[in-house]
Amino acid sequence: MTAPTPAWRTAMPTRTHSNEKAPPASVWRKLAPATGTFTNTVAVLVLIACGGLGATAGIIFGPDARPADLRPPAAPTAVPVARQQFDDPRPVDLDLDLDPKRQIIAQTSGTVTDLQCRSGGDLVSGSFPMSVDDRRLLLLATQVPLWRDLTSGIQGPDVSALQRELGRLGLTVRTTGRYDAPTQRAVAALYKRAQQRPPSGALTRSALLWIPAPSVRISSCDVQLNGRLSDGSPVMTLVQQVTSAHVKVMPSNLLPGSRQVSIDDVKVPIGPEGRITNASDLGRLTALAPARTGEATAPQPLHGTVVLSEPIAVVGVPPTAIFGLRGTSGCVLTTDGAVVRVSIVSSMLGRALVTWSSEGSPGTKVLIAPPEQTTCE
């Protein structure tokens, strides 16, 4: 269907041929009201459109008319400081130092008539692990090896070492350095406790086996039952003991203060040079070694962390909050207007961890971006 022709179009005379004359002026004057009406209509539409654009611009560029709780939050200018304890953790590798290979040496000769030896088994001081010619041999750990026969009244460091070990084993004896009657009674009590016949008179070296520590582990058995022994021949080879431990490479730029090494749930003190020598601490570390000492492979390094024994108080602030930075020292500006000197000690999760001078306190909030004219004085 063809759309109807507007009235102003039908009212106008049309030229159907190029030779036709244009309508006289009187005709145009008759049509003036109609064309005027059209012009007025267009003007009104233009005004309405402009008004709509103005309203749209007002919505876009004018004040936000949304309720306050629906408007996006303004960018913060200050943040709370995050107080925490800091122990300056540094990853390290710890090596275990082993003593030289040691053996239990026979101080007698004869035939092995009883032997309690198993690779990986433990021996303790005060026990009787073997017999030679049906005579039980006493195993003792003394600081000085018992190198001679101890007869009544004899004196020396070896006697003192024997007395200290007897006391450690729970026997009543004083450390006098003399092999006296109370010491002889303590030796007899040790034999009887193990249901063995005590020596009569002297304690002979041929009746003893010496070990370097109260408890040792057997690496290998060097004799067998019914085998022949000679004085000075090895009886058992011991697992090498851990004598010390040390950090392979001590970290640099550590915060001042005493330190300890932390491995799993074990924490032991460590010296300034990264060395550990305390026997109890070494025992705890040895228990963590992936490969036990004395096996085919040496103990593998332990992976741990060196930390401060006493953590220090720090606060976490945005890096932009620190100004006047010289090296690791700078300042922060609190919301109270106080300038506080701080020192950067580390960083964590996008925040600088700082300590502060005794003259001030970072308060509860610091400015994220202090004014440029603020000085670190």
C-alpha positions as CSV (number, residue, x, y, z in Angstrom):
1,M,0.0,0.0,0.0
2,T,1.3,3.5,-0.9
3,A,1.5,5.9,2.0
4,P,-0.9,8.9,1.7
5,T,0.5,12.1,0.4
6,P,0.7,14.9,3.0
7,A,-1.7,17.8,2.6
8,W,1.1,20.3,2.1
9,R,2.4,18.2,-0.7
10,T,-1.0,17.9,-2.5
11,A,-1.6,21.6,-2.1
12,M,1.5,22.5,-4.0
13,P,1.2,22.8,-7.8
14,T,3.6,20.5,-9.5
15,R,5.5,20.8,-12.7
16,T,4.9,17.9,-14.9
17,H,7.1,19.1,-17.7
18,S,10.2,21.1,-18.0
19,N,8.4,23.7,-20.3
20,E,5.8,24.4,-17.7
21,K,6.0,27.7,-15.9
22,A,6.6,28.0,-12.2
23,P,3.4,28.8,-10.1
24,P,2.7,32.5,-9.7
25,A,3.6,34.2,-6.4
26,S,-0.1,34.3,-5.4
27,V,0.0,30.6,-5.2
28,W,3.0,30.6,-2.9
29,R,1.2,33.2,-0.7
30,K,-1.8,30.8,-0.3
31,L,0.5,28.0,0.8
32,A,2.4,30.1,3.3
33,P,0.3,29.1,6.3
34,A,0.7,25.4,5.5
35,T,4.5,25.6,5.1
36,G,4.7,27.8,8.2
37,T,3.0,25.2,10.2
38,F,5.5,22.6,9.0
39,T,8.4,24.8,10.0
40,N,7.0,25.5,13.4
41,T,6.5,21.7,13.9
42,V,10.1,21.0,13.0
43,A,11.3,23.7,15.4
44,V,9.3,22.2,18.2
45,L,10.8,18.8,17.6
46,V,14.3,20.2,17.5
47,L,13.7,21.9,20.9
48,I,12.3,18.7,22.4
49,A,15.4,16.8,21.1
50,C,17.8,19.3,22.5
51,G,15.9,19.2,25.8
52,G,16.3,15.4,25.9
53,L,20.1,15.7,25.2
54,G,20.4,18.3,27.9
55,A,18.6,16.0,30.4
56,T,20.9,13.1,29.4
57,A,24.0,15.2,29.8
58,G,22.7,16.3,33.2
59,I,22.3,12.7,34.2
60,I,25.8,11.8,33.0
61,F,27.7,14.8,34.1
62,G,25.6,16.2,36.9
63,P,25.7,15.4,40.6
64,D,25.3,11.7,41.6
65,A,21.6,11.4,42.6
66,R,21.9,7.8,43.9
67,P,21.4,7.2,47.6
68,A,24.6,7.3,49.6
69,D,24.5,3.6,50.4
70,L,24.5,2.8,46.7
71,R,27.4,5.0,45.7
72,P,30.9,3.4,45.3
73,P,33.2,4.1,48.3
74,A,35.7,6.8,48.0
75,A,39.4,5.8,47.7
76,P,40.9,5.5,51.2
77,T,43.6,8.0,52.1
78,A,44.7,6.2,55.3
79,V,45.0,2.6,56.3
80,P,45.2,0.8,59.7
81,V,48.7,-0.4,60.6
82,A,49.0,-4.2,61.0
83,R,50.9,-5.0,64.2
84,Q,52.6,-8.4,64.4
85,Q,55.5,-10.4,65.8
86,F,58.4,-11.0,63.4
87,D,61.2,-13.6,63.8
88,D,63.2,-12.8,60.6
89,P,62.9,-16.3,59.1
90,R,65.7,-17.3,56.7
91,P,65.9,-20.7,55.0
92,V,69.1,-22.7,55.6
93,D,70.6,-26.2,55.0
94,L,72.1,-27.9,58.0
95,D,74.9,-30.4,57.8
96,L,75.5,-33.1,60.4
97,D,79.2,-33.6,61.3
98,L,80.2,-37.2,62.2
99,D,83.0,-38.5,64.4
100,P,85.7,-40.9,63.1
101,K,84.8,-44.5,62.6
102,R,85.0,-46.3,66.0
103,Q,85.2,-49.9,67.1
104,I,84.8,-51.8,70.4
105,I,88.2,-53.4,71.1
106,A,88.8,-56.6,73.1
107,Q,91.2,-56.4,76.0
108,T,91.4,-60.1,76.4
109,S,91.9,-63.3,74.4
110,G,89.9,-66.5,74.2
111,T,86.9,-68.0,72.6
112,V,83.6,-66.1,72.2
113,T,81.1,-68.1,74.2
114,D,78.2,-65.6,74.1
115,L,77.5,-62.7,71.8
116,Q,74.6,-60.2,71.7
117,C,75.4,-58.3,68.5
118,R,73.1,-57.2,65.8
119,S,73.7,-54.7,63.0
120,G,71.6,-51.6,63.9
121,G,71.1,-52.8,67.5
122,D,71.9,-50.5,70.5
123,L,74.3,-51.0,73.3
124,V,74.2,-49.2,76.6
125,S,76.8,-48.6,79.3
126,G,76.5,-50.9,82.3
127,S,75.5,-53.9,80.2
128,F,77.2,-57.3,79.5
129,P,77.0,-57.9,75.7
130,M,79.3,-60.8,75.3
131,S,81.3,-63.6,77.1
132,V,84.9,-64.8,76.4
133,D,85.8,-68.2,77.9
134,D,82.4,-68.1,79.7
135,R,83.4,-64.8,81.4
136,R,81.0,-61.9,81.0
137,L,82.5,-58.6,79.8
138,L,81.3,-55.3,81.2
139,L,80.6,-52.5,78.8
140,L,81.3,-49.0,80.2
141,A,81.3,-45.4,78.8
142,T,83.9,-43.3,80.6
143,Q,85.5,-40.0,79.6
144,V,88.9,-41.7,80.0
145,P,89.2,-45.3,78.8
146,L,90.0,-47.7,81.5
147,W,93.4,-48.7,80.3
148,R,94.8,-50.6,83.4
149,D,93.8,-52.9,86.2
150,L,92.2,-51.0,89.1
151,T,93.4,-52.3,92.4
152,S,92.5,-51.0,95.9
153,G,93.9,-47.6,96.6
154,I,95.0,-46.8,93.0
155,Q,94.4,-43.2,91.9
156,G,94.0,-41.3,88.7
157,P,91.8,-39.7,86.1
158,D,90.6,-43.1,84.9
159,V,89.3,-43.9,88.5
160,S,87.5,-40.5,88.6
161,A,85.9,-41.3,85.2
162,L,84.8,-44.7,86.5
163,Q,83.2,-43.1,89.6
164,R,81.3,-40.5,87.6
165,E,79.9,-43.2,85.3
166,L,78.9,-45.4,88.2
167,G,77.1,-42.4,89.7
168,R,75.3,-41.7,86.3
169,L,74.1,-45.3,86.4
170,G,72.4,-44.7,89.7
171,L,75.0,-46.1,92.1
172,T,76.0,-44.4,95.3
173,V,79.7,-43.3,95.0
174,R,81.7,-40.2,95.4
175,T,84.2,-38.9,92.8
176,T,87.4,-39.1,94.8
177,G,89.8,-40.3,92.1
178,R,90.8,-43.2,94.4
179,Y,89.7,-46.8,93.9
180,D,88.5,-47.2,97.5
181,A,86.1,-49.5,99.3
182,P,82.9,-47.5,98.4
183,T,83.9,-47.6,94.7
184,Q,84.5,-51.4,94.9
185,R,81.0,-51.8,96.5
186,A,79.4,-49.8,93.7
187,V,81.1,-52.0,91.1
188,A,79.9,-55.1,92.8
189,A,76.4,-53.7,93.0
190,L,76.5,-53.1,89.2
191,Y,77.4,-56.7,88.6
192,K,74.7,-58.0,90.9
193,R,72.0,-55.8,89.3
194,A,72.8,-57.6,86.0
195,Q,72.8,-61.0,87.9
196,Q,76.5,-61.4,87.2
197,R,79.2,-62.5,89.6
198,P,81.2,-59.5,90.8
199,P,85.0,-59.4,90.6
200,S,87.0,-60.3,93.7
201,G,89.4,-57.6,94.4
202,A,90.7,-55.7,91.4
203,L,88.7,-54.6,88.4
204,T,90.8,-55.9,85.5
205,R,91.0,-54.3,82.1
206,S,90.5,-57.8,80.5
207,A,86.9,-57.8,82.0
208,L,85.9,-54.5,80.4
209,L,84.8,-53.2,77.0
210,W,85.0,-49.4,76.5
211,I,82.5,-47.3,74.5
212,P,82.7,-43.5,73.8
213,A,79.1,-42.7,74.8
214,P,76.4,-44.0,77.2
215,S,74.5,-45.4,74.2
216,V,75.9,-46.5,70.9
217,R,74.5,-48.2,67.8
218,I,76.1,-51.2,66.2
219,S,77.1,-50.9,62.5
220,S,78.6,-54.3,62.1
221,C,79.6,-57.4,64.2
222,D,83.3,-58.2,63.7
223,V,83.4,-61.5,65.6
224,Q,81.1,-64.5,65.7
225,L,80.1,-67.0,68.3
226,N,82.8,-69.6,68.9
227,G,85.3,-67.4,67.2
228,R,88.8,-66.7,68.6
229,L,89.6,-63.3,70.0
230,S,93.0,-61.8,70.7
231,D,93.9,-58.8,72.8
232,G,93.4,-55.6,70.7
233,S,91.2,-57.2,68.0
234,P,87.9,-55.4,67.0
235,V,84.7,-56.9,68.4
236,M,82.1,-54.5,66.9
237,T,82.1,-51.5,64.6
238,L,79.9,-48.6,65.8
239,V,77.6,-46.3,63.9
240,Q,79.3,-42.9,63.6
241,Q,77.9,-40.4,66.0
242,V,76.9,-36.9,65.2
243,T,79.4,-34.6,67.0
244,S,78.1,-31.3,65.8
245,A,76.0,-29.6,63.2
246,H,76.5,-26.5,61.2
247,V,74.6,-24.2,58.8
248,K,76.2,-24.6,55.3
249,V,75.8,-21.0,54.4
250,M,74.8,-18.5,57.1
251,P,72.4,-15.8,55.7
252,S,73.6,-12.2,55.5
253,N,72.0,-9.1,56.8
254,L,70.4,-10.8,59.8
255,L,68.6,-8.7,62.4
256,P,70.6,-8.6,65.6
257,G,69.7,-11.0,68.4
258,S,70.2,-14.6,69.4
259,R,68.9,-17.2,67.0
260,Q,67.6,-20.8,66.8
261,V,67.2,-23.2,63.9
262,S,63.6,-24.5,63.3
263,I,63.0,-27.8,61.6
264,D,59.5,-29.2,61.6
265,D,58.5,-28.9,65.3
266,V,62.1,-29.0,66.6
267,K,63.8,-25.7,67.6
268,V,67.4,-25.7,68.9
269,P,69.7,-22.7,69.7
270,I,72.4,-21.9,67.2
271,G,75.6,-20.0,67.7
272,P,76.6,-16.8,65.7
273,E,78.7,-19.0,63.4
274,G,75.8,-21.3,62.7
275,R,77.1,-24.3,64.8
276,I,75.3,-26.6,67.2
277,T,77.3,-28.7,69.7
278,N,74.9,-29.5,72.6
279,A,74.5,-33.2,72.8
280,S,70.8,-33.1,73.6
281,D,70.1,-30.8,70.7
282,L,72.2,-32.9,68.4
283,G,70.2,-36.0,69.4
284,R,66.9,-34.2,68.4
285,L,68.4,-33.2,65.1
286,T,69.8,-36.6,64.4
287,A,66.3,-38.1,64.8
288,L,65.2,-35.9,61.9
289,A,67.9,-37.0,59.5
290,P,66.5,-38.7,56.3
291,A,69.4,-41.2,56.3
292,R,70.5,-42.5,59.7
293,T,74.2,-42.2,60.4
294,G,76.4,-45.2,59.8
295,E,74.3,-46.5,56.9
296,A,75.7,-46.7,53.4
297,T,75.0,-43.1,52.7
298,A,75.9,-40.2,55.0
299,P,73.1,-38.2,56.6
300,Q,71.5,-35.8,54.1
301,P,71.4,-32.1,54.9
302,L,68.4,-31.0,56.9
303,H,66.3,-28.2,55.5
304,G,65.2,-25.7,58.1
305,T,64.8,-22.0,59.0
306,V,67.0,-19.8,61.1
307,V,64.8,-17.5,63.2
308,L,65.2,-15.0,66.1
309,S,64.8,-16.7,69.5
310,E,62.8,-13.7,70.7
311,P,60.6,-12.2,67.9
312,I,60.4,-8.4,67.6
313,A,57.3,-6.2,67.2
314,V,56.8,-4.8,63.7
315,V,53.9,-3.1,61.8
316,G,52.9,-3.6,58.2
317,V,52.4,-0.4,56.1
318,P,51.9,0.3,52.4
319,P,55.3,1.0,50.7
320,T,53.8,4.4,49.5
321,A,53.3,5.4,53.1
322,I,57.1,5.6,53.7
323,F,58.8,8.9,52.6
324,G,62.2,10.4,53.1
325,L,63.7,7.0,52.5
326,R,67.5,6.7,53.0
327,G,68.6,3.1,52.8
328,T,66.2,1.3,55.0
329,S,65.3,4.3,57.2
330,G,62.4,6.6,56.5
331,C,59.2,8.1,58.0
332,V,55.5,7.6,58.1
333,L,52.8,10.2,58.8
334,T,50.0,9.2,61.1
335,T,46.4,10.5,60.8
336,D,47.2,12.5,64.0
337,G,49.8,14.4,62.0
338,A,52.8,12.9,63.7
339,V,55.9,12.1,61.7
340,V,57.4,8.8,63.0
341,R,60.8,7.4,62.0
342,V,60.8,3.8,60.9
343,S,63.2,1.2,59.7
344,I,62.3,-1.4,57.0
345,V,63.2,-4.9,58.2
346,S,61.3,-7.0,55.6
347,S,58.2,-7.2,53.4
348,M,55.2,-9.5,53.3
349,L,52.0,-9.7,51.2
350,G,52.6,-6.3,49.6
351,R,53.3,-4.5,52.8
352,A,56.6,-3.2,54.2
353,L,57.4,-4.5,57.7
354,V,58.9,-1.7,59.8
355,T,60.1,-1.1,63.3
356,W,59.8,2.4,64.8
357,S,61.9,4.6,66.9
358,S,61.4,4.9,70.7
359,E,60.5,8.5,70.3
360,G,57.2,7.9,68.5
361,S,54.6,5.3,67.6
362,P,52.9,4.6,64.3
363,G,49.6,4.9,66.1
364,T,46.6,3.0,64.5
365,K,46.5,4.6,61.0
366,V,49.0,6.1,58.6
367,L,48.5,8.1,55.4
368,I,48.8,6.1,52.2
369,A,50.4,9.0,50.3
370,P,51.7,11.7,52.6
371,P,51.7,15.3,51.1
372,E,54.9,16.0,49.1
373,Q,55.9,18.9,51.3
374,T,56.1,16.5,54.4
375,T,59.6,16.1,55.6
376,C,61.2,13.3,57.5
377,E,62.5,15.3,60.4
